[in-house]
Amino acid sequence: MTLTKQYYPDLKETVYRKILDNELEVVFIHKPDYQETLGIMAVRFGALDTIFRPKYRKLYRQFPAGIAHFLEHKLFEMSDGSDAVALFSSLGAEVNAFTSYQQTVYYFSTTDRVKENLQVLQNFTGTFHISQESLEREQSIISQEINMYQDDPDYQLYMGLLGQLYPESALSDDIAGSLQSINAINIKDLKLNFDLFYQPSNRLLLVVGPEEPESLLADIEIYQAKSRKRKIYEIKKQGLDLLPVKPSSQVELPVVGPKLALGFRGQVDFTELSTSSYRVALKLFFAMLLGWTSSTYQDWYEKGRLDDSFQMEIEIHEAFQLVTMTLDTHEPMAMSKRLRQLLKTFKTLPDFHQDHLDLVKQEMYGDFLKSLNSLEQLAMHYVDGWIGGEDGLDLVEILDELSLEDILYVGQDFIEKSQVSDFIIFPQ
């Protein structure tokens, strides 16, 4: 089977795709005018995936928090004893990786020896070799990393809020785990997680750059054909076990001034909209409600109630739906009340009209187009879509389809179904 081709006329981007015989999905985004090439191996395996049914077993099993992140670190130690980072460096490439709640991503960038670097990427992400000595060494390294996070007040603010919204769930755990969970990880558990989640059918190999896709594909197919044949296992994950939201909490830390985090845990069925359309609609809703072009933002900014520390994050996925607002404020309790009231009375605000919607759509569209100039951001748009079974490059079509009525409906739907909590840090 040859490469399938999809052209995005508004973006002027062409995507080539093929699923290999072993079920590995290979995608190329051809950028002939660029010098740099970016190679990515993405895995549908993240910090949320701690409860699943291993292979053909009947019972679900819970694994230690942080195991996906731990595995990401350890795979860089290759089976022949070499270090993947050093090997990439010798080939003139830079390499890195990260783990999020839903994915693990390994990536390199280079201007030379692309095929050799792609072989290294496929090699170290496709083989498992961990000794007891290296396991214990990594437990010590990650423990130090976890301790370092504890000194970051913004990190404490966000994790404190997640603990309120998703108590005793994987979302309230640090992606790296805890000191206790890291020390509970063993080689057998790592191997079981690797065998299941790193099977080719659960991975994506994405290449963005000037190299001809057909030439790269030929090398990738040869390499993958040499790999040991692996049986394909269906992955049975258990969803988040949602306990009641804790309404409010406060702590004292060595900070200059108070910090507020306000969060909304959604219970969204996405109605008739797709997950991606619902996500974009909700982002447009909150941009109209409290983005920098809104009358509320301008008024509160002039009055000193908001400053540049104010941030909104909107996470809408099948697994969880979350909107957070964080800011530094001298009146955190009063601001929490103002923000809650704002959402309850949004229909009375003057900002929800077609001209304002057109403005925030244009801003979102412009930011999206600008991001495509970066190979890394272009690649992550695609990867983020792939993780959720979506098209990460279809924003233009979604923006065209969403009406003002859609935006108002989605905003009201989310507000009515969500539960709210706040977390405040006061100076000691």
PERA-V351149 format. One record per residue. RES is the residue in one letter. PHI is phi in degrees with one decimal (NA if undefined). Layout:
BEGIN
res:phi
RES:PHI
RES:PHI
END
This chain:
BEGIN
res:phi
M:NA
T:-84.6
L:-68.2
T:-84.7
K:-125.5
Q:-129.7
Y:-107.9
Y:-107.7
P:-62.2
D:-68.4
L:-94.1
K:57.2
E:-121.5
T:-118.6
V:-116.1
Y:-110.9
R:-143.6
K:-154.0
I:-102.5
L:-74.0
D:-60.2
N:-87.6
E:81.3
L:-70.9
E:-90.2
V:-118.4
V:-132.4
F:-124.5
I:-114.0
H:-81.0
K:-125.2
P:-63.7
D:-88.8
Y:-99.7
Q:-95.3
E:-86.5
T:-120.6
L:-115.7
G:-114.4
I:-131.5
M:-116.2
A:-108.3
V:-129.1
R:-78.0
F:-157.5
G:-138.8
A:-65.5
L:-75.6
D:-88.8
T:-108.0
I:-124.9
F:-154.7
R:-101.6
P:-66.4
K:51.8
Y:-99.9
R:-73.0
K:-84.8
L:-103.6
Y:-74.2
R:-131.5
Q:-101.3
F:-110.8
P:-61.9
A:-58.9
G:92.4
I:-70.5
A:-65.4
H:-64.6
F:-61.7
L:-64.8
E:-56.5
H:-63.8
K:-76.4
L:-66.2
F:-67.5
E:-86.5
M:-80.8
S:-64.7
D:-89.2
G:91.2
S:-81.6
D:-103.6
A:-61.2
V:-62.0
A:-66.1
L:-67.2
F:-61.2
S:-61.1
S:-65.7
L:-96.1
G:80.5
A:-116.7
E:-104.5
V:-133.4
N:-157.6
A:-160.0
F:-153.4
T:-121.0
S:-118.0
Y:-67.3
Q:-123.3
Q:-153.9
T:-123.9
V:-131.7
Y:-114.9
Y:-150.8
F:-132.1
S:-131.3
T:-159.6
T:-114.7
D:-154.7
R:53.5
V:-63.4
K:-62.7
E:-66.1
N:-66.1
L:-64.9
Q:-66.2
V:-63.1
L:-58.8
Q:-67.8
N:-67.5
F:-75.2
T:-87.3
G:-109.8
T:-129.8
F:-120.0
H:-153.0
I:-135.9
S:-93.9
Q:-63.5
E:-64.2
S:-70.1
L:-60.2
E:-66.1
R:-65.0
E:-70.1
Q:-59.7
S:-68.6
I:-65.2
I:-69.6
S:-60.6
Q:-64.6
E:-62.7
I:-63.8
N:-62.1
M:-65.5
Y:-62.3
Q:-63.9
D:-89.7
D:-98.0
P:-64.5
D:-66.9
Y:-64.2
Q:-62.1
L:-63.3
Y:-67.1
M:-67.8
G:-62.5
L:-66.2
L:-61.9
G:-63.5
Q:-75.5
L:-79.8
Y:-130.0
P:-60.6
E:57.1
S:-123.4
A:-63.8
L:-72.4
S:-90.0
D:-91.2
D:-62.5
I:-57.7
A:-80.9
G:90.5
S:-117.6
L:-57.7
Q:-69.5
S:-68.9
I:-62.9
N:-71.6
A:-88.1
I:-73.4
N:-129.6
I:-64.0
K:-60.9
D:-66.0
L:-61.7
K:-65.0
L:-64.3
N:-64.5
F:-62.3
D:-58.8
L:-79.5
F:-82.9
Y:-96.5
Q:-63.8
P:-53.8
S:-68.0
N:-109.2
R:-127.7
L:-129.5
L:-106.6
L:-119.3
V:-124.8
V:-121.9
G:160.7
P:-84.4
E:-64.5
E:-69.3
P:-56.1
E:-63.1
S:-66.8
L:-66.5
L:-60.9
A:-58.4
D:-66.6
I:-63.8
E:-63.6
I:-63.5
Y:-64.0
Q:-66.2
A:-67.6
K:-78.6
S:-69.7
R:-61.8
K:-64.7
R:-121.5
K:-69.6
I:-88.5
Y:-107.1
E:-73.7
I:-97.2
K:-109.5
K:-96.3
Q:-96.9
G:-68.5
L:-63.7
D:-88.1
L:-90.5
L:-88.3
P:-57.7
V:-67.7
K:-87.4
P:-68.0
S:-164.4
S:-156.9
Q:-138.7
V:-138.0
E:-115.4
L:-138.6
P:-74.8
V:-119.8
V:-70.6
G:-143.5
P:-63.3
K:-130.1
L:-121.0
A:-126.2
L:-119.4
G:-134.5
F:-126.6
R:-93.2
G:-81.6
Q:-133.4
V:-101.2
D:-104.9
F:66.9
T:44.9
E:-88.4
L:-85.0
S:-72.2
T:-57.8
S:-66.8
S:-67.5
Y:-61.1
R:-62.1
V:-64.3
A:-60.8
L:-69.6
K:-64.1
L:-65.4
F:-59.3
F:-71.5
A:-66.8
M:-71.2
L:-73.4
L:-144.4
G:-73.8
W:-67.1
T:-87.2
S:-79.7
S:-66.7
T:-64.2
Y:-61.4
Q:-62.2
D:-66.6
W:-68.5
Y:-65.7
E:-64.5
K:-85.1
G:80.3
R:-80.2
L:-122.5
D:-140.5
D:-68.5
S:-77.2
F:-68.8
Q:-135.4
M:-119.6
E:-126.7
I:-123.9
E:-119.7
I:-120.6
H:-137.2
E:-61.3
A:-76.6
F:-158.5
Q:-131.3
L:-146.6
V:-124.1
T:-125.9
M:-130.2
T:-129.6
L:-165.5
D:-89.4
T:-153.6
H:-81.2
E:-131.1
P:-61.9
M:-68.2
A:-66.9
M:-67.8
S:-60.0
K:-65.9
R:-62.4
L:-66.2
R:-62.2
Q:-66.1
L:-59.6
L:-69.0
K:-69.1
T:-113.6
F:-60.2
K:-65.4
T:-87.6
L:-78.1
P:-83.7
D:-90.1
F:-93.3
H:-139.3
Q:-62.7
D:-62.7
H:-68.8
L:-60.6
D:-59.4
L:-65.6
V:-71.3
K:-63.8
Q:-62.4
E:-65.8
M:-64.0
Y:-63.7
G:-63.5
D:-62.4
F:-64.7
L:-61.6
K:-62.5
S:-65.0
L:-70.5
N:-72.6
S:-97.7
L:-59.1
E:-63.9
Q:-69.9
L:-59.0
A:-62.1
M:-71.8
H:-58.1
Y:-67.1
V:-62.6
D:-60.4
G:-66.8
W:-59.3
I:-56.2
G:-94.7
G:69.1
E:-119.8
D:-98.0
G:-75.0
L:-114.2
D:-99.5
L:-59.8
V:-59.9
E:-63.7
I:-64.8
L:-60.1
D:-64.4
E:-82.8
L:-78.5
S:-100.0
L:-60.9
E:-63.1
D:-60.8
I:-62.6
L:-65.2
Y:-65.2
V:-64.7
G:-60.0
Q:-65.9
D:-60.5
F:-65.9
I:-61.0
E:-67.2
K:-95.6
S:-87.7
Q:-112.0
V:-119.9
S:-150.3
D:-131.5
F:-138.0
I:-123.6
I:-107.8
F:-104.5
P:-63.8
Q:-69.9
END
